[in-house]
C-alpha cells in the first residue's frame, strides 16, 4: 500500500468504526471483512443469510468467527428503519418501506442513516447506479449538494527521485456530462475530500482544453460559470479555471502561460475534469503511463459515508477503499 493509504489505515485503527457490507454473499467481501477485523482496521458487518455468508467464507477459505452478520430480512430493526425511511417521505407507504429496507443495499443505507453503522461499501455485485440509487433513497445528499459524484485518490511516483505526489481526481465514474452546477458540487465535495485524506488545503483546478481565455467555446463557458458558482458558495476555497492540465500541475508551464499564477496554477492537488470522458481517460493514463496507483472510485456528496467498488475489485482494493472511506468519517 502507498504511504497515504497506510496513513488512512492507521487513522481507521484509532477510530474502530462500524463498516457495513451489504454483499456478504461474495467471497472477496468476506475475506476483506476477515482482514479488517483481524488487523483492527474496522468493525465489519456482513449482510446476508447465514447460509450465504458461510458459503462465501468457505469459498474464500476464511472463518467468520467473531464477525458480525445480519440477515436483513429478519433484523429486529426492520420496523425502525421502515419508519425512519417513511418519515423523510410523507407519501411513503409503510408496508412498501418495510419491504424496501429488507433489501441488502437499502438495509445497509438505513443502518448508516440510523447510525447503526458508520459507513457502507458495496459494488462488487451491483452496478454503480444501484449503489447510488440506494444511497440517495436512504442516506440522501449532503447539505447544499444537488448531485453525488466520485473521486480517485491518485498516488503519482515522484520525478527525479522526488517523493510521490497525491492528487484527488474527480469526477471519473459517475457524472457523464455535468452541467456547471454539478461541476460546482464536484469541486466543493472534492475539496472536502482533499482536506480529510491528504490533510492539505485543497487547491482546485477546473480543467479544460483552454487556459484563461486561450480559446472560446460553450464548454469553456460552462467551466467559468462553475468557477463563479463555487466562489459564491465557498469564497475561501482556492480554486481556479479554466486551466489546461499542465498549467494546473506544472509550475514551469503555469509560469509560461499565466502572468498571475494565483494560489492554484502549477500547484493544484485537486483536478476536476469537465466530463466523464476526460476524467476516465485522465485517471487511466496517469495510472498506466505514469505508473500511478489509483484507489477508487469512492463516492462523495452524500450525507453519510457510502461508497462504491469496482465489480472486479480485489480484496486489497476493498481494504484500501475501506480505509479511505473511514478516514473521511
Buried (B, 14 or more C-beta within 10 A) or exposed (E): BBEBBEBBBEBBBEEEBBBBBBBBBBBBBBBBBBBBBEEEBBBBBBBBBBEBBBBBBEBBEBEBEEBBBBBBEEBEBBEBBBBBBBEEEEEBEEEEBBEBBBBBBBBBBBBBBBEBBBBBBBBBBBEBEBBBBBBBBBBBBBEEBEBBBBBBBBBBEEEEEEEBBBBBBBBBBBBEEBBBBBBBBBBBBBBBBBBBBBEEEBBBBBBBBBBBEEEEEEBBEBBBBBBEBBBEEBEEBBBBBBBBBBBBBBEEBBEEBBEEBBEBBBBBBBBBBBBBEBBBEBBBEBBEEEEBBBBBBBBBBBBBBBBBBBEEBBBEBBBBBBBBBBBBB
